[in-house]
Amino acid sequence: MPQAETVNFGHLEYDDHAVIEFPRGLPAFENERRFVIIEQDSTRPIVFLQSLSRPDLSFMALPANSVDPGYKLMPASEDLEDLGLAADREPCEGKDVVTLALVTVWDNRDATANLMAPVVVNVATRHAFQVVQPWSGYSHQHRLGACRPGTAEQAAAL
């Protein structure tokens, strides 16, 4: 079983199936391409995207629909093509894709989630992209309130 050392999670053993790949990296982290999703019962529905090449790099994320129960992914057709999905139909959350909102924790204000540019993972290929949707009406700093319990199961589909 593959292993990685991490700053936040110590020694980590993971299954190859748990790895998601960002073919273009993430904005500002273009060289970081391989991540593993870490779930912990004590922090559900929060999940962590841990870089497999940088022990110090992990991102906190929430399933987008746990932040906003009515969340609607609105990717451009090019984004769907990048994800390897048909551009002529809406992807099904939890079956075709998992949509994660990256979380920012601030020192002097409430934590926020980026609903405008979520990380979208193709469940079948395990390829992921940060899909920027400036036309969506969602904010990149959506203030977090109470999250719905149990929605991390969609992330567990990965």
C-alpha positions in Angstrom: 0.0 0.0 0.0 1.4 3.4 -0.9 2.5 5.7 1.9 3.1 9.4 2.4 4.4 11.6 5.3 2.2 14.6 6.0 2.5 17.6 8.4 -1.1 17.5 9.6 -1.9 13.8 9.5 1.5 12.1 10.2 2.3 8.9 8.4 -0.5 8.1 5.9 -1.2 4.9 4.1 -3.7 5.2 1.3 -5.2 3.1 -1.4 -4.4 4.1 -5.0 -8.1 4.4 -5.6 -8.2 7.3 -3.1 -5.9 9.4 -5.3 -7.4 12.2 -7.3 -5.4 13.9 -10.1 -5.5 17.5 -11.1 -4.1 17.4 -14.7 -3.4 21.2 -14.6 -2.8 21.4 -10.8 -4.7 24.0 -8.8 -4.5 27.7 -9.3 -1.4 29.0 -7.5 -0.4 25.3 -7.1 0.0 24.2 -10.7 2.8 21.7 -9.9 0.6 19.9 -7.4 -1.2 17.3 -9.3 -1.9 14.3 -7.0 -3.9 14.5 -3.8 -5.6 12.0 -1.5 -8.9 12.7 0.1 -8.8 12.3 3.9 -12.0 11.8 5.9 -12.1 11.7 9.7 -15.3 10.8 11.7 -14.5 13.6 14.1 -14.5 16.3 11.4 -17.4 15.2 9.1 -18.6 16.6 6.8 -15.2 18.3 6.4 -12.7 16.4 4.1 -9.1 17.2 3.5 -7.2 17.2 0.1 -3.7 16.2 1.0 -0.9 16.7 -1.5 1.1 13.6 -2.2 4.3 15.5 -3.1 4.2 18.3 -0.4 3.8 17.0 3.2 2.9 20.6 4.3 0.1 21.2 1.7 -3.5 20.2 2.5 -6.8 21.9 1.8 -9.9 21.8 3.9 -13.1 21.2 1.9 -16.8 20.6 2.3 -19.3 19.0 -0.1 -20.8 22.0 -1.8 -24.4 20.9 -1.0 -23.5 20.8 2.8 -22.7 24.5 2.5 -25.8 25.4 0.5 -28.4 22.6 0.2 -29.7 24.1 -3.0 -26.2 24.3 -4.6 -26.2 23.9 -8.3 -23.0 23.3 -10.3 -23.0 25.4 -13.4 -19.9 24.4 -15.4 -19.1 25.7 -18.9 -19.2 23.0 -21.6 -15.4 23.3 -21.8 -15.2 22.4 -18.1 -17.3 19.3 -18.7 -15.1 18.3 -21.6 -12.0 18.7 -19.4 -13.6 16.4 -16.8 -14.4 13.9 -19.5 -18.1 14.3 -19.2 -20.7 14.9 -21.9 -21.2 18.6 -22.5 -24.9 18.1 -23.4 -26.1 16.9 -20.1 -25.9 18.0 -16.5 -23.6 15.7 -14.4 -25.3 13.9 -11.5 -23.8 14.9 -8.1 -22.5 11.8 -6.3 -22.8 9.6 -9.4 -20.8 11.4 -12.1 -19.1 14.1 -10.0 -18.4 15.2 -6.4 -18.3 18.9 -5.9 -16.2 20.2 -3.0 -16.0 23.8 -1.8 -12.5 24.8 -0.5 -12.7 26.3 3.0 -10.7 29.3 4.2 -10.4 29.8 8.0 -9.8 33.4 8.9 -8.2 34.8 12.1 -10.8 37.5 12.9 -13.9 36.5 11.0 -16.1 33.5 10.1 -14.7 30.7 7.9 -15.8 30.9 4.3 -16.3 28.4 1.5 -15.5 29.0 -2.2 -18.8 28.1 -4.0 -17.9 30.1 -7.1 -14.8 27.9 -7.9 -15.4 24.5 -6.5 -13.2 21.5 -7.0 -15.1 19.1 -9.2 -14.0 15.4 -9.3 -15.1 13.0 -12.0 -16.0 9.9 -9.9 -15.1 7.5 -12.8 -11.7 8.9 -13.8 -10.7 10.5 -10.6 -9.6 13.6 -12.5 -10.4 16.9 -10.8 -10.4 20.6 -11.8 -11.2 23.7 -9.9 -14.1 24.9 -12.0 -14.4 28.7 -12.0 -18.0 29.9 -12.4 -18.1 33.7 -12.2 -21.6 33.8 -13.7 -23.0 31.4 -11.1 -24.0 34.0 -8.6 -22.1 32.2 -5.9 -19.4 33.8 -3.8 -15.8 32.8 -3.4 -16.2 33.8 0.3 -19.6 32.2 1.3 -19.8 32.6 5.1 -20.1 29.3 6.8 -23.0 28.6 9.2 -24.0 25.2 10.4 -23.4 22.4 7.8 -25.9 19.7 7.2 -24.7 16.4 8.7 -24.3 13.3 6.6 -23.4 14.9 3.3 -19.8 13.7 3.4 -21.1 10.4 2.1 -20.9 11.9 -1.4 -17.2 12.6 -0.9 -16.9 9.0 0.4 -18.1 7.9 -3.1 -14.5 8.8 -4.2 
